[in-house]
């Protein structure tokens, strides 16, 4: 069965779960961070499923692969911001671990999707 919609992608679904978790866990960040780290981590998190969706909506596999690469870059940005948040005392170790576990899962899913597309893609 062919994929008809980005919402069918488990990578997209779990990335949306990550966005939700990021929003919930950053709600308690200091108000002084609302235009700084809070905004930055939320924007980077939203970028992950957004790029998966945009890539799937493009006409070529090559474009899809490009947008998956962008999504993966945003994922690494989010991971870094999670670690910074924990080091600054905005997240406890348990919350940081939950978030990192989910970023790891999303990363594996994006990587698997890329590998699957690369195997089917003929660059010629």
Number of C-alpha atoms within 10 A of each C-alpha: 3 4 9 10 10 18 15 10 19 14 24 21 15 18 28 20 16 26 20 14 18 20 18 11 16 20 12 12 16 11 10 9 13 14 9 10 18 22 14 15 24 19 15 21 28 21 22 29 29 20 21 28 21 14 23 22 15 12 9 12 19 16 15 22 21 16 22 25 19 18 27 23 16 21 26 18 15 26 22 13 18 24 18 15 19 16 13 10 11 19 19 12 13 10 16 20 15 13 20 18 13 18 22 15 16 26 20 14 18 25 16 13 18 19 13 11 15 14 8 10 13 9 7 3
